[in-house]
């Protein structure tokens, strides 16, 4: 009991060195990168090839403070574009009055 309470010195035990782990072997869920362009997502640049396919929200009118000037405009709703891989990309915009 005296050895525990008074302390007779430091412990001289040491941990044994661990073996270095090797590389993790390939398994399920491990992929290999594909060669060439991207396989998912949108590839830049985007190009609008058919402007008449644009769609618009209902027309809105903006007036000046005194009502002297008024401008009517149609907010853009969607644009159809093509990406670098010739895939169709649709950009959809929210209604500014919503």
Rosetta blueprint (number, residue, H / E / L):
1 X L
2 X H
3 X H
4 X H
5 X H
6 X H
7 X L
8 X L
9 X L
10 X L
11 X L
12 X L
13 X L
14 X L
15 X L
16 X L
17 X L
18 X L
19 X L
20 X L
21 X L
22 X L
23 X L
24 X L
25 X L
26 X L
27 X L
28 X L
29 X L
30 X L
31 X L
32 X L
33 X L
34 X L
35 X L
36 X L
37 X L
38 X L
39 X L
40 X L
41 X L
42 X L
43 X L
44 X L
45 X L
46 X L
47 X E
48 X L
49 X L
50 X L
51 X H
52 X H
53 X H
54 X L
55 X E
56 X E
57 X E
58 X E
59 X E
60 X E
61 X E
62 X E
63 X E
64 X L
65 X L
66 X L
67 X L
68 X L
69 X L
70 X E
71 X E
72 X E
73 X E
74 X E
75 X E
76 X E
77 X E
78 X E
79 X E
80 X E
81 X E
82 X E
83 X L
84 X L
85 X L
86 X L
87 X L
88 X E
89 X E
90 X E
91 X E
92 X E
93 X L
94 X L
95 X L
96 X L
97 X L
98 X L
